[in-house]
Amino acid sequence: MEPMPPVTGGPAEPAGQAAANDYDSFAEAYSAENEVSLLNAYYERPATLALAGDVAGRRILDAGCGAGPLFAALRDRGADVTGFDKSAGMLELARRRLGDDADLRVADLARPLPFPDAAFDDVIASLVLHYLEDWTEPLAELRRVLRPGGRLIASVDHPLQGHPLVRPGADYFATYQHSVETTTASGQSFTLTLWHRPLPAMISAFTKAGFRIAAIDEPLPAPGTPRELLPGFLKDKPPGSGFLCFMFFVLDR
């Protein structure tokens, strides 16, 4: 597999652009992009669902559920799903999609969660942890709300995205903040500020929190991914070729 092309961006906030990670200000544009983009619709979401497997009857917490596409997919597969997000704007979109009876809460993963101990069979943290500098308390909370034997399924930016060959001048072995500027198909631009950490630091954080690593995955795009969505270096390669963008973990409590 080959790495994705580097994402351009820097710490400066473009003139007239919303504050970094202000999902309320770009919820509609982000949600629309998420529905059809290569990285979300044909890569991250299918891979997460594949790792979750048969979820019928399982109580699942969708941590950082956004506008609810993963919540909807899990519910369609028979799971009993609860979701939370820090962004009220994203949750408003989720309610439109999921209905007023969906269990959705405004909550911040960096703070204590409003759920009792051992409330869930699985927690799914889809592209959430890399927004946080310190994983200690968030992982402790996610473990607390899992029943013994439950699973945390997490996806994060692939650590090789922070290699100097991909991000010139970066120190792969450091934990550091960086920003990327994104423009949706509708033309709206916004800034996301994330935290890079090397793979050993991720593994150390998980094990210190009391999790046992059951699987680490670097998936291929989902079968049927439209060829026109693939990055240029893959378009002339045979179907089934892949790229490195996110890393996936299945962690047992």
Number of C-alpha atoms within 10 A of each C-alpha: 12 11 15 19 15 15 13 10 16 14 14 11 17 13 6 8 12 16 14 18 16 16 22 16 17 17 20 17 18 23 19 14 18 19 15 12 16 21 18 16 19 22 20 25 22 20 20 22 17 12 16 17 10 13 18 13 13 17 20 25 28 23 24 25 27 27 29 25 19 21 27 17 15 22 20 12 16 14 19 20 23 19 25 24 23 20 22 18 19 25 25 18 17 24 16 12 15 19 10 10 7 18 14 22 18 16 18 16 22 18 10 13 18 13 14 10 14 16 16 24 21 28 26 25 21 21 20 18 22 19 19 16 15 14 17 14 14 19 21 16 19 26 26 18 21 25 16 13 11 21 26 27 23 21 25 22 21 21 20 21 23 25 18 12 13 15 17 10 10 16 15 19 15 12 15 15 15 15 19 18 18 16 13 15 12 10 9 13 17 24 24 19 20 20 18 29 24 19 15 11 14 16 15 11 16 22 13 13 19 14 21 16 16 13 12 15 14 17 20 18 23 18 11 9 15 11 13 10 14 18 13 12 12 19 13 10 10 8 13 13 13 21 18 18 22 20 19 22 23 20 23 20 20
